[in-house]
């Protein structure tokens, strides 16, 4: 199994998208890329930590390639808006790929360059590509948030 870590706006939607990918074994949401140890959701929301909201994906490289995960990443957000996705604003919502090894770094850079040259986005892609650092797991209520919300609404019927 390998890990991949992506920031593309609110981590709930990012995680939900990757949970649908065949070959993804598990997902979690948390924070990475900041300077504040063990941040809480409110710490990150306050914009004082420098962290991005991220989804961390554990995947089977025999079933899904890192390039396929990158394709999902590019499809689920607008990588041309700095520190913003839809109504969510702030550095915690930035577009970022945190690589876990040299192969991921090279694949991410290659993928970004290819997408920029494709003309799919008229503006420059602002996605950061950085080495993975300390990963701080968000609290349980944030994990698989949309699935929990769906179950709760189904229970009321």
GIRA-V198046 format. One line per field, one symbol per residue. psi: psi as a letter, one per 30 degrees, with the letter a starting at -180 (. if undefined). burial: # if it has 24 or more other C-alpha atoms within 12 Angstrom, else .. A space follows every 50 residues. Layout:
psi: ???
burial: ???
//
This chain:
psi: klkkkkkhakfeeeeeefffkkfkelllkaklgagkkhkleeeeefgfff lkklkkkkljfffkleeeeeeeeefgljgfjkhkjbfkklffgljkkjkf leeeeeeeeeeeeeeeffgekflkkgkkjlkkakkjklleffkheeeeee eeefff.
burial: .##################.#.##.#########....###..#..#.## #########....###########.##########....########### ...##.###.##..#.........########..####...####..... .......
//
